[in-house]
Amino acid sequence: MKIYLLWHTHELTDDFATHDEEKLIGVFSSAEKANHTIEKYKTLEGFRDYPSDCFEISEYDLDGTTNWSEGFCTTRWTE
């Protein structure tokens, strides 16, 4: 069974750096339901200030693993 995660991501600059601000809006049983939610959310305060391509739908297999199957490593920045 597939599930669909709906994200809204945009670049945010604060006093220290520029980074991506990500919001998980919801998890849906179909891409159609996720797309319907995009239509609603793109008119809401905050969301309407960004282009529609800030919305992203990610497809996953329920009860499956698709990422990090080999583990992960952390990179540290030094100056």
N, C-alpha and C positions, 0 to 999 in steps of 0.2 A: 504494500500500500504506500502510495506517495503522500507526503505532506508538503505544504508550501509556507515558507516563512516570508513575511512581508517586512522589509526594512526601509527606513528612511535614513539616508546618510548625506551629510553635507560638511563642507570645510568650515571650521570655526577657528578664529584667531582670538586669543586672549592676551593677557599681559606678558606671557612667557613664550608662547609658540603657536604655530598653526597646526591643527590636527583635525582628524575626522570626528564628527559627532554622529554616533549611530543610535538609532532608536528601533527596537524591535516592536513593531506595531501589533503583530499577531501571527498565529499559526492556523493554517486553513486546510481543509480537506480537498480543495480544488483550486486551480489557478484562476478560474472564473470568479470564485468568491474573493480571492485576494485582489484581483483586478477591480471588482466592484467596490472594495474597501478603498482602493487608491482613488477612485472617482469621488468618494465621499471626503476623504482626508485632504485631497489637494485644494479644497475650498476652505479648510479650517485655519484658524489663526496660527501663525508660525509656519505651517506647511505651505500655505499659499505664497509665502515670500521666497520660495525656492522653485527651481524648474521641476517639471514632472519626472525628469530622468533621475532625480534623487531617490525615487522609489525603486526598490529592487525586490524581485521575488526569487527566492532560492528554493530549489526542489530537493527534497531528501526522501530516502526510503525510511519508513517507520520501522523502528527496531533494528536499524542498520547503522554501521559506522562508515563514514566516508572520509574522515580527516584524522590526521595524527596517528595513523596506524604504525608508523615507525618511531613514534615519540616526538619530542621537540627539543630545541636548544634555544637559549636566550643569548642575544647579542647585547653586550654592554658598550655604551659609548664612553670613551675617555677623552679628556682634553689635555 
